[in-house]
């Protein structure tokens, strides 16, 4: 359900949003669940999703190029070890591609990303 909420918030922020690029790692099994959940929300919100699959850091430029060529109006980044490690680069590419972006963790916004919606990692770590 959190993917649907992220998409809803992104749609509220970007007027006339109809196409969203979704940054995802096809080798991450959880992303299949995130994708299905986000597809259901997208149908309800009248938004088309564009799958932007990245398997490694070498894919980032091509993925953002595909988003631009595919007329994505915004970006939704699924959380993944790869996106977390390269958060600065992803935030910079989203900005240079002029894609308003929704991230999973606050740290992306601290790095200059537009917005995030998700659990507080520091609090979760302390509780653990």
MMTF fields as JSON, N, C-alpha, C and O atoms, coordinates in Angstrom:
{
  "mmtfVersion": "1.0.0",
  "mmtfProducer": "UNKNOWN",
  "numBonds": 511,
  "numAtoms": 512,
  "numGroups": 128,
  "numChains": 1,
  "numModels": 1,
  "chainsPerModel": [1],
  "groupsPerChain": [128],
  "chainIdList": ["A"],
  "bondAtomList": [4, 2, 8, 6, 12, 10, 16, 14, 20, 18, 24, 22, 28, 26, 32, 30, 36, 34, 40, 38, 44, 42, 48, 46, 52, 50, 56, 54, 60, 58, 64, 62, 68, 66, 72, 70, 76, 74, 80, 78, 84, 82, 88, 86, 92, 90, 96, 94, 100, 98, 104, 102, 108, 106, 112, 110, 116, 114, 120, 118, 124, 122, 128, 126, 132, 130, 136, 134, 140, 138, 144, 142, 148, 146, 152, 150, 156, 154, 160, 158, 164, 162, 168, 166, 172, 170, 176, 174, 180, 178, 184, 182, 188, 186, 192, 190, 196, 194, 200, 198, 204, 202, 208, 206, 212, 210, 216, 214, 220, 218, 224, 222, 228, 226, 232, 230, 236, 234, 240, 238, 244, 242, 248, 246, 252, 250, 256, 254, 260, 258, 264, 262, 268, 266, 272, 270, 276, 274, 280, 278, 284, 282, 288, 286, 292, 290, 296, 294, 300, 298, 304, 302, 308, 306, 312, 310, 316, 314, 320, 318, 324, 322, 328, 326, 332, 330, 336, 334, 340, 338, 344, 342, 348, 346, 352, 350, 356, 354, 360, 358, 364, 362, 368, 366, 372, 370, 376, 374, 380, 378, 384, 382, 388, 386, 392, 390, 396, 394, 400, 398, 404, 402, 408, 406, 412, 410, 416, 414, 420, 418, 424, 422, 428, 426, 432, 430, 436, 434, 440, 438, 444, 442, 448, 446, 452, 450, 456, 454, 460, 458, 464, 462, 468, 466, 472, 470, 476, 474, 480, 478, 484, 482, 488, 486, 492, 490, 496, 494, 500, 498, 504, 502, 508, 506],
  "bondOrderList": [1, 1, 1, 1, 1, 1, 1, 1, 1, 1, 1, 1, 1, 1, 1, 1, 1, 1, 1, 1, 1, 1, 1, 1, 1, 1, 1, 1, 1, 1, 1, 1, 1, 1, 1, 1, 1, 1, 1, 1, 1, 1, 1, 1, 1, 1, 1, 1, 1, 1, 1, 1, 1, 1, 1, 1, 1, 1, 1, 1, 1, 1, 1, 1, 1, 1, 1, 1, 1, 1, 1, 1, 1, 1, 1, 1, 1, 1, 1, 1, 1, 1, 1, 1, 1, 1, 1, 1, 1, 1, 1, 1, 1, 1, 1, 1, 1, 1, 1, 1, 1, 1, 1, 1, 1, 1, 1, 1, 1, 1, 1, 1, 1, 1, 1, 1, 1, 1, 1, 1, 1, 1, 1, 1, 1, 1, 1],
  "groupList": [{"groupName": "UNK", "atomNameList": ["N", "CA", "C", "O"], "elementList": ["N", "C", "C", "O"], "formalChargeList": [0, 0, 0, 0], "bondAtomList": [1, 0, 2, 1, 3, 2], "bondOrderList": [1, 1, 2], "singleLetterCode": "X", "chemCompType": "L-PEPTIDE LINKING"}],
  "groupTypeList": [0, 0, 0, 0, 0, 0, 0, 0, 0, 0, 0, 0, 0, 0, 0, 0, 0, 0, 0, 0, 0, 0, 0, 0, 0, 0, 0, 0, 0, 0, 0, 0, 0, 0, 0, 0, 0, 0, 0, 0, 0, 0, 0, 0, 0, 0, 0, 0, 0, 0, 0, 0, 0, 0, 0, 0, 0, 0, 0, 0, 0, 0, 0, 0, 0, 0, 0, 0, 0, 0, 0, 0, 0, 0, 0, 0, 0, 0, 0, 0, 0, 0, 0, 0, 0, 0, 0, 0, 0, 0, 0, 0, 0, 0, 0, 0, 0, 0, 0, 0, 0, 0, 0, 0, 0, 0, 0, 0, 0, 0, 0, 0, 0, 0, 0, 0, 0, 0, 0, 0, 0, 0, 0, 0, 0, 0, 0, 0],
  "groupIdList": [1, 2, 3, 4, 5, 6, 7, 8, 9, 10, 11, 12, 13, 14, 15, 16, 17, 18, 19, 20, 21, 22, 23, 24, 25, 26, 27, 28, 29, 30, 31, 32, 33, 34, 35, 36, 37, 38, 39, 40, 41, 42, 43, 44, 45, 46, 47, 48, 49, 50, 51, 52, 53, 54, 55, 56, 57, 58, 59, 60, 61, 62, 63, 64, 65, 66, 67, 68, 69, 70, 71, 72, 73, 74, 75, 76, 77, 78, 79, 80, 81, 82, 83, 84, 85, 86, 87, 88, 89, 90, 91, 92, 93, 94, 95, 96, 97, 98, 99, 100, 101, 102, 103, 104, 105, 106, 107, 108, 109, 110, 111, 112, 113, 114, 115, 116, 117, 118, 119, 120, 121, 122, 123, 124, 125, 126, 127, 128],
  "secStructList": [7, 2, 2, 2, 2, 2, 2, 2, 2, 2, 2, 2, 2, 1, 6, 6, 7, 7, 3, 3, 3, 3, 3, 3, 7, 6, 6, 7, 2, 2, 2, 2, 2, 2, 2, 2, 2, 2, 2, 2, 2, 2, 2, 2, 2, 6, 7, 3, 3, 3, 3, 3, 3, 7, 1, 1, 4, 4, 4, 2, 2, 2, 2, 2, 2, 2, 2, 2, 2, 6, 6, 7, 7, 3, 3, 3, 3, 7, 7, 7, 2, 2, 2, 2, 2, 6, 2, 2, 2, 2, 2, 2, 2, 2, 2, 2, 6, 6, 7, 3, 3, 3, 3, 1, 1, 2, 2, 2, 2, 2, 6, 6, 7, 1, 3, 3, 7, 1, 7, 7, 2, 2, 2, 2, 2, 2, 2, 7],
  "xCoordList": [0.8, 0.0, 0.841, 0.363, 2.071, 2.881, 3.226, 3.349, 3.381, 3.645, 2.498, 2.711, 1.282, 0.11, 0.058, -0.297, 0.408, 0.417, 1.482, 1.247, 2.644, 3.703, 3.246, 3.481, 2.601, 2.104, 1.031, 1.014, 0.139, -0.912, -0.307, -0.745, 0.678, 1.325, 2.03, 2.007, 2.647, 3.317, 2.308, 2.564, 1.171, 0.114, -0.439, -0.749, -0.564, -1.037, -0.037, -0.431, 1.221, 2.261, 2.438, 2.729, 2.266, 2.51, 1.171, 0.552, 0.725, -0.565, -0.575, 0.39, -1.656, -1.807, -0.93, -0.692, -0.452, 0.431, -0.309, -1.349, 0.252, -0.359, 0.649, 0.253, 1.97, 2.98, 4.122, 4.744, 4.378, 5.411, 6.419, 6.051, 7.675, 8.749, 9.018, 9.116, 9.139, 9.363, 10.742, 10.978, 11.64, 12.996, 12.974, 12.673, 13.3, 13.203, 14.303, 14.858, 14.601, 15.634, 14.95, 14.391, 14.982, 14.282, 14.881, 14.241, 16.086, 16.684, 16.268, 16.596, 15.564, 15.067, 13.643, 12.722, 13.465, 12.174, 11.056, 9.905, 11.363, 10.349, 9.794, 8.652, 10.595, 10.125, 8.952, 8.143, 8.851, 7.694, 6.414, 5.38, 6.487, 5.326, 5.042, 3.893, 6.098, 5.93, 5.29, 4.398, 5.751, 5.254, 3.76, 2.995, 3.339, 1.926, 1.065, 0.014, 1.515, 0.785, 0.691, -0.355, 1.768, 1.796, 0.936, 0.312, 0.895, 0.029, -1.444, -2.19, -1.861, -3.253, -3.575, -4.616, -2.685, -2.89, -2.886, -3.679, -2.006, -1.914, -3.214, -3.664, -3.817, -5.09, -6.166, -6.943, -6.216, -7.205, -6.975, -7.927, -5.705, -5.363, -5.303, -5.114, -5.462, -5.402, -3.999, -3.807, -3.025, -1.623, -1.027, -1.28, -0.245, 0.473, 1.866, 2.5, 2.332, 3.658, 4.619, 4.257, 5.839, 6.912, 7.977, 8.569, 8.225, 9.223, 10.619, 10.961, 11.418, 12.797, 13.694, 13.981, 14.131, 14.857, 16.357, 16.977, 16.921, 18.365, 18.885, 18.3, 20.002, 20.628, 21.932, 22.447, 22.452, 23.694, 23.845, 23.069, 24.848, 25.068, 25.337, 25.066, 25.862, 26.146, 24.869, 24.942, 23.713, 22.436, 21.768, 20.813, 22.229, 21.509, 21.293, 20.17, 22.339, 22.183, 21.191, 20.346, 21.29, 20.377, 18.936, 18.011, 18.749, 17.41, 16.783, 15.608, 17.554, 17.017, 16.8, 15.88, 17.632, 17.401, 16.104, 15.349, 15.848, 14.601, 13.391, 12.348, 13.527, 12.421, 12.09, 10.922, 13.123, 12.922, 12.307, 11.358, 12.839, 12.309, 10.898, 10.107, 10.573, 9.243, 8.238, 7.113, 8.645, 7.775, 7.289, 6.173, 8.133, 7.779, 7.725, 8.566, 6.74, 6.571, 7.076, 7.22, 7.344, 7.814, 8.473, 8.395, 9.123, 9.84, 9.445, 9.32, 9.249, 9.018, 10.143, 10.271, 10.967, 12.11, 11.795, 11.559, 11.793, 11.623, 12.903, 13.999, 12.753, 13.937, 14.665, 14.059, 15.978, 16.834, 18.242, 18.602, 19.045, 20.422, 21.164, 21.963, 20.898, 21.556, 21.158, 22.015, 19.874, 19.446, 19.926, 20.205, 20.022, 20.478, 21.964, 22.362, 22.773, 24.209, 24.483, 25.391, 23.718, 23.931, 22.88, 22.526, 22.393, 21.327, 21.733, 20.925, 22.961, 23.404, 23.318, 22.849, 23.765, 23.767, 22.352, 22.054, 21.484, 20.093, 19.376, 18.653, 19.571, 18.958, 19.456, 18.665, 20.748, 21.316, 20.767, 20.456, 20.646, 20.106, 18.632, 18.197, 17.872, 16.459, 16.355, 15.521, 17.193, 17.172, 17.579, 16.926, 18.653, 19.098, 18.118, 18.071, 17.342, 16.307, 14.996, 14.027, 14.977, 13.797, 12.592, 11.466, 12.867, 11.818, 11.562, 12.422, 10.401, 10.074, 10.019, 9.429, 10.64, 10.794, 10.346, 10.5, 9.787, 9.36, 10.278, 10.472, 10.841, 11.76, 11.191, 10.209, 11.815, 11.346, 11.848, 11.171, 13.028, 13.649, 13.993, 14.299, 13.936, 14.22, 15.602, 15.787, 16.55, 17.919, 18.002, 18.887, 17.109, 17.093, 16.735, 17.326, 15.779, 15.406, 16.525, 16.763, 17.203, 18.35, 19.431, 20.127, 19.568, 20.544, 20.096, 20.826, 18.9, 18.41, 17.235, 16.738, 16.775, 15.606, 14.35, 14.301, 13.353, 12.139, 11.386, 11.124, 11.031, 10.267, 10.412, 10.812, 10.069, 10.103, 8.92, 8.364, 8.56, 7.488, 7.816, 7.842, 8.066, 8.403, 8.84, 8.797, 9.263, 9.654, 10.953, 11.791, 11.103, 12.315, 13.334, 13.159, 14.384, 15.373, 16.101, 16.397, 16.387, 17.092, 16.244, 16.754, 14.958, 14.064, 13.939, 13.959, 13.811, 13.724, 14.987, 14.919, 16.137, 17.398, 17.464, 17.872, 17.069, 17.089, 16.153, 16.499, 14.99, 14.031, 14.556, 14.316, 15.279, 15.818, 16.915, 17.493],
  "yCoordList": [-1.204, 0.0, 1.265, 2.315, 1.197, 2.402, 2.941, 4.151, 2.034, 2.48, 3.292, 4.271, 2.892, 3.641, 5.019, 5.992, 5.113, 6.403, 7.318, 8.514, 6.767, 7.572, 8.113, 9.278, 7.269, 7.699, 8.764, 9.738, 8.591, 9.575, 10.936, 11.962, 10.954, 12.211, 12.866, 14.088, 12.055, 12.585, 13.201, 14.249, 12.548, 13.073, 14.39, 15.296, 14.505, 15.75, 16.884, 18.044, 16.562, 17.573, 18.04, 19.212, 17.139, 17.451, 17.563, 16.546, 18.777, 18.953, 18.275, 18.378, 17.594, 16.952, 15.727, 15.326, 15.134, 13.976, 12.795, 12.366, 12.272, 11.104, 9.983, 8.859, 10.285, 9.251, 9.366, 10.418, 8.251, 8.213, 7.117, 5.967, 7.485, 6.506, 5.886, 6.596, 4.574, 3.871, 3.215, 2.273, 3.735, 3.21, 1.959, 2.019, 0.813, -0.46, -1.409, -1.298, -2.34, -3.332, -4.683, -5.244, -5.212, -6.477, -7.677, -8.725, -7.539, -8.634, -8.613, -9.535, -7.592, -7.483, -8.054, -7.452, -9.201, -9.898, -9.057, -9.187, -8.207, -7.357, -6.333, -5.894, -5.955, -4.964, -5.474, -4.678, -6.772, -7.322, -7.034, -6.719, -7.141, -6.831, -5.336, -4.919, -4.527, -3.071, -2.672, -1.824, -3.287, -2.956, -3.266, -2.436, -4.448, -4.817, -3.846, -3.406, -3.525, -2.592, -1.209, -0.563, -0.767, 0.553, 0.572, 1.588, -0.539, -0.627, -0.472, 0.221, -1.102, -0.993, 0.465, 0.981, 1.121, 2.528, 3.406, 4.342, 3.115, 3.906, 3.851, 4.865, 2.667, 2.534, 3.383, 4.045, 3.369, 4.168, 5.656, 6.436, 6.057, 7.472, 7.962, 9.155, 7.055, 7.444, 7.806, 8.73, 7.074, 7.33, 6.098, 4.967, 6.32, 5.239, 5.131, 6.14, 3.903, 3.672, 3.247, 2.499, 3.731, 3.323, 2.638, 3.271, 1.368, 0.625, 1.045, 0.957, 1.502, 1.91, 0.947, 1.154, -0.099, -1.176, -0.917, -0.661, -0.991, -0.829, -2.01, -2.416, -2.543, -3.679, -3.278, -3.996, -2.124, -1.63, -0.147, 0.437, 0.459, 1.902, 2.282, 3.414, 1.358, 1.638, 1.881, 2.393, 1.525, 1.671, 3.024, 3.351, 3.812, 5.013, 6.008, 6.472, 6.343, 7.332, 6.845, 7.612, 5.579, 5.024, 5.025, 5.31, 4.709, 4.671, 6.067, 6.223, 7.065, 8.421, 8.931, 9.713, 8.5, 8.828, 8.213, 8.852, 6.975, 6.299, 7.006, 7.111, 7.485, 8.215, 9.474, 9.786, 10.188, 11.418, 11.104, 11.768, 10.101, 9.718, 9.17, 9.312, 8.542, 7.981, 8.988, 8.628, 10.251, 11.344, 11.19, 11.588, 10.613, 10.553, 11.984, 12.818, 12.247, 13.576, 13.618, 14.693, 12.454, 12.361, 10.998, 10.128, 10.839, 9.612, 9.092, 9.855, 7.788, 7.098, 6.08, 5.186, 6.211, 5.302, 4.299, 4.676, 3.024, 1.981, 1.894, 2.123, 1.559, 1.425, 0.127, -0.924, 0.242, -0.86, -0.532, 0.645, -1.516, -1.208, -0.371, 0.497, -0.634, 0.108, 1.588, 2.459, 1.873, 3.272, 3.987, 5.186, 3.263, 3.885, 4.243, 5.345, 3.324, 3.568, 4.731, 5.526, 4.835, 5.87, 6.983, 7.569, 7.268, 8.267, 9.628, 10.283, 10.07, 11.381, 11.424, 12.404, 10.373, 10.317, 10.28, 10.951, 9.508, 9.408, 10.739, 11.17, 11.385, 12.702, 13.698, 14.47, 13.69, 14.601, 14.314, 15.246, 13.04, 12.685, 13.061, 13.51, 12.886, 13.287, 14.796, 15.271, 15.541, 17.001, 17.442, 18.299, 16.86, 17.259, 16.815, 17.415, 15.777, 15.312, 16.064, 15.842, 16.952, 17.756, 16.879, 17.136, 15.831, 14.912, 15.092, 14.749, 15.621, 15.629, 14.185, 13.328, 13.922, 12.526, 12.275, 13.116, 11.087, 10.591, 9.438, 8.499, 9.534, 8.524, 7.858, 8.326, 6.769, 6.001, 6.523, 6.389, 7.115, 7.493, 8.974, 9.592, 9.521, 10.93, 11.342, 12.476, 10.441, 10.749, 11.247, 12.04, 10.802, 11.292, 12.777, 13.543, 13.174, 14.587, 15.419, 16.547, 14.882, 15.574, 15.774, 16.789, 14.811, 14.903, 15.833, 16.022, 16.414, 17.339, 16.832, 17.536, 15.617, 15.081, 15.843, 16.461, 15.81, 16.592, 16.166, 16.996, 14.885, 14.455, 12.959, 12.199, 12.574, 11.164, 10.859, 11.737, 9.589, 9.126, 7.695, 6.81, 7.479, 6.142, 6.147, 7.179, 4.992, 4.868, 5.612, 5.786, 6.041, 6.701, 5.61, 4.851, 5.539, 4.482, 4.558, 3.523, 5.756, 5.912, 5.354, 4.641, 5.677, 5.179, 3.659, 2.988, 3.121, 1.668, 0.988, -0.063, 1.577, 1.006, 1.012, 0.025, 2.111, 2.197, 1.162, 0.525, 1.004, 0.03, -1.394, -2.24, -1.638, -2.974, -3.3, -4.385],
  "zCoordList": [0.0, 0.0, 0.0, -0.43, 0.466, 0.552, -0.834, -1.022, -1.809, -3.177, -3.732, -4.447, -3.406, -3.848, -3.223, -3.889, -1.949, -1.266, -1.856, -2.031, -2.161, -2.779, -4.133, -4.455, -4.912, -6.216, -6.064, -6.817, -5.103, -4.85, -4.492, -5.015, -3.621, -3.228, -4.416, -4.564, -5.247, -6.43, -7.397, -7.989, -7.548, -8.43, -7.882, -8.656, -6.575, -5.971, -6.188, -6.313, -6.232, -6.378, -7.817, -8.055, -8.775, -10.186, -10.918, -11.229, -11.191, -11.876, -13.248, -14.004, -13.558, -14.854, -15.066, -16.205, -13.994, -14.097, -14.715, -14.216, -15.82, -16.461, -16.736, -17.043, -16.627, -16.913, -15.9, -15.751, -15.211, -14.169, -14.486, -14.726, -14.484, -14.613, -13.257, -12.256, -13.218, -11.955, -11.998, -12.754, -11.17, -11.081, -10.219, -9.027, -10.838, -10.135, -10.567, -11.66, -9.685, -9.933, -10.156, -9.214, -11.371, -11.637, -10.904, -10.817, -10.381, -9.623, -8.154, -7.406, -7.742, -6.368, -6.336, -6.887, -5.7, -5.694, -5.093, -5.507, -4.136, -3.502, -4.489, -4.355, -5.473, -6.442, -7.273, -7.747, -7.453, -8.169, -7.389, -7.978, -6.086, -5.233, -5.264, -5.41, -5.125, -5.192, -6.527, -6.565, -7.615, -8.95, -9.063, -9.554, -8.615, -8.687, -7.887, -8.351, -6.704, -5.845, -6.488, -6.43, -7.09, -7.716, -8.971, -9.277, -9.703, -10.885, -10.51, -11.203, -9.434, -8.981, -8.654, -9.06, -7.924, -7.575, -8.821, -8.92, -9.766, -10.994, -11.783, -12.317, -11.858, -12.567, -11.911, -12.599, -10.585, -9.862, -10.031, -10.051, -10.155, -10.262, -11.706, -11.946, -12.667, -14.077, -14.528, -15.319, -14.019, -14.332, -15.02, -14.605, -16.06, -16.734, -16.127, -15.816, -15.965, -15.415, -16.511, -17.42, -16.413, -17.315, -16.464, -15.591, -16.705, -15.952, -16.397, -17.576, -15.435, -15.696, -14.931, -13.751, -15.604, -14.937, -14.917, -15.949, -13.717, -13.539, -12.732, -11.727, -13.204, -12.528, -11.845, -10.987, -12.239, -11.674, -11.949, -12.705, -11.331, -11.478, -12.932, -13.334, -13.716, -15.121, -15.929, -17.046, -15.391, -16.105, -15.876, -16.582, -14.925, -14.527, -15.667, -15.869, -16.41, -17.483, -18.535, -18.997, -18.911, -19.912, -19.411, -20.171, -18.142, -17.56, -17.551, -17.884, -17.174, -17.168, -18.588, -18.829, -19.524, -20.928, -21.428, -22.162, -21.032, -21.418, -20.815, -21.46, -19.592, -18.957, -19.74, -19.973, -20.142, -20.916, -22.275, -22.693, -22.968, -24.278, -24.177, -25.11, -23.049, -22.848, -22.314, -21.968, -22.248, -21.797, -20.359, -20.025, -19.518, -18.098, -17.558, -17.892, -16.733, -16.139, -14.706, -14.124, -14.142, -12.765, -12.587, -13.455, -11.439, -11.148, -9.781, -8.823, -9.702, -8.442, -8.311, -9.147, -7.262, -7.078, -5.982, -4.834, -6.337, -5.332, -4.506, -5.018, -3.221, -2.381, -2.703, -2.914, -2.733, -3.127, -2.646, -2.601, -2.288, -1.89, -2.928, -2.577, -4.205, -5.276, -5.272, -5.422, -5.104, -5.095, -3.837, -3.87, -2.742, -1.495, -1.59, -1.213, -2.085, -2.205, -3.159, -2.917, -4.225, -5.234, -5.161, -6.184, -3.977, -3.824, -4.377, -5.036, -4.126, -4.636, -6.162, -6.739, -6.791, -8.26, -8.815, -9.804, -8.192, -8.657, -8.499, -9.397, -7.371, -7.14, -8.185, -8.728, -8.471, -9.465, -10.862, -11.604, -11.228, -12.542, -12.666, -13.726, -11.608, -11.635, -11.826, -12.596, -11.133, -11.251, -12.657, -13.251, -13.188, -14.527, -15.612, -16.686, -15.341, -16.276, -16.084, -16.81, -15.1, -14.776, -14.427, -14.852, -13.637, -13.209, -11.715, -10.903, -11.336, -9.91, -9.436, -10.093, -8.289, -7.884, -6.45, -5.565, -6.259, -4.954, -4.586, -5.358, -3.38, -2.885, -1.641, -1.066, -1.237, -0.087, 1.246, 2.265, 1.242, 2.506, 2.552, 1.532, 3.741, 3.999, 3.486, 3.044, 3.544, 3.137, 1.695, 1.372, 0.835, -0.545, -0.583, -1.344, 0.232, 0.296, 0.899, 0.467, 1.876, 2.47, 1.402, 1.403, 0.499, -0.59, -1.714, -2.687, -1.591, -2.608, -3.406, -4.285, -3.12, -3.816, -3.434, -2.37, -4.273, -4.062, -2.812, -1.941, -2.704, -1.532, -1.305, -2.187, -0.085, 0.276, 1.18, 1.84, 1.186, 2.062, 2.426, 1.57, 3.706, 4.149, 5.591, 6.261, 6.068, 7.475, 7.758, 6.874, 8.985, 9.444, 9.768, 10.721, 8.982, 9.131, 10.479, 11.076, 10.956, 12.228, 13.368, 14.232, 13.37, 14.414, 14.349, 15.381, 13.148, 12.995, 13.49, 14.127, 13.205, 13.655, 15.185, 15.797, 15.787, 17.253, 17.88, 18.875, 17.302, 17.833, 17.711, 18.572, 16.62, 16.365, 17.355, 17.301]
}
